[in-house]
Amino acid sequence: MIAAANVLTDLYLSIAALIGLTILHGTLIKRAADDLLVRRLVFGLRVGMMLFAGRALIVLTGGMGFRFMVLLAAALVPLAALIVAEGLLRRHAPSWAKWVIGGGAAFFGFTAF
């Protein structure tokens, strides 16, 4: 039982984070679905939800079949952070930064498969 403690901890934390993000996602969608900033935040939440769902599915299935979800979500994290930060600061990032982050997300997203 002690040997499986780290696996159960990963599963518990992933499911707890997924439940919390799902509740926050539902609340934001219900209250202000057409607000532009909320749309950006929801995209970031969906990336986080995909990351934690992939982690939970890896632990539950015991295989690495869902690793592509984790890798794809990890590739999208910088893009989601850029999109949310642009919305919060009400300023646009330099165009070269968008190209670098977008290109990196596309490259690492492709390599996830």
N, C-alpha and C positions, 0 to 999 in steps of 0.2 A: 504494500500500500504506500509506503514511503517513497518507493521508486517512481510511482505514478503521480506523486504530488505536484511536480512541476507541470505535467501534462494537464492535470485537472485544474491547476491554477490558470494556465493559459486558456483553457476552455471557459472557465468561469469569468475571467476578465474580458474575453472576447464577447461572450454572450451579454454580459452586463453592459459593456460599451455599446454593443449593437442595440440593445433595448433602449438605452438612454438616447442614442442618436435617432432612433426611430420615433421616439416620443417627441423629441425636439423638432424633427422633420415634419411630423404630423401637425404639431402646433403652429409652426411657421406657415405651412401650406394653408391651414384652415383660416388663419388670421389675415394674411396679406399675400395671397398667391400672385398677384399681379404687380407687386412692387419690385423694381429692378434690383435693389440691394438684397431683397429676400431671395430672389432667383439665384443670385451669386452665392449666397450663403447655403442655399439648398444644394447647389452643385458641390460645394465643399463637403457638406454633410453626406451626400451620396457617395462621394469618393471614400470618406471614412467608413461608411456603412459597408461598402464593398470590401474594404480592407479587413474589417473585423469579421464579416461573414465568411470570407475566404479562410481566415485563420481558424474560425470555429469549425468549418467544414473539413479542414485538414485534420484537426484533432478528432472529430467525430468519425470520419471515414478511415483514419489511420494511414491513408495513402497521400501521395503528393499530387493527386489529380486536380486539386483545386488551387495549386500553387500559382497558376497563371492569374487567378483573380487577385491574389496578394501582390504579385509583381506588377500587374496592370494598374492596380490602385496606387502602388508605391510610385509608379511612373507618372501618375496624374497628380500627385500631391503638390509638386512645385507649381504646376499650372493652376490648380485650384487655389493655392495660396496667393498667386499673382492676381487672379481674377477677384478674389475676395478683398485683397489689399487695395486694388484699384477702386473698388466700389466704396470701401470705407474712407479712403483718402480723397475720393472724388477727383483724382488726378490719374492721368494715364502714365504707365511705365514707358520708358524709351522703347522705340520700335525694335532696336537691336536686342533688347532684353526679352521682348515677346518672341522674337524669332529663335533665340537661343533656348528659351524654356519650352516653347512649342515644339521645336525640333527635337529637343531632348526627350520630351514626353512621347512624341511620335516614335522615336527610335527605340526607347526602352519599352514602350507599349508593344511595339512590333516584336521585340526580342522576348517578351513575356510568353508569346505563343510558341 
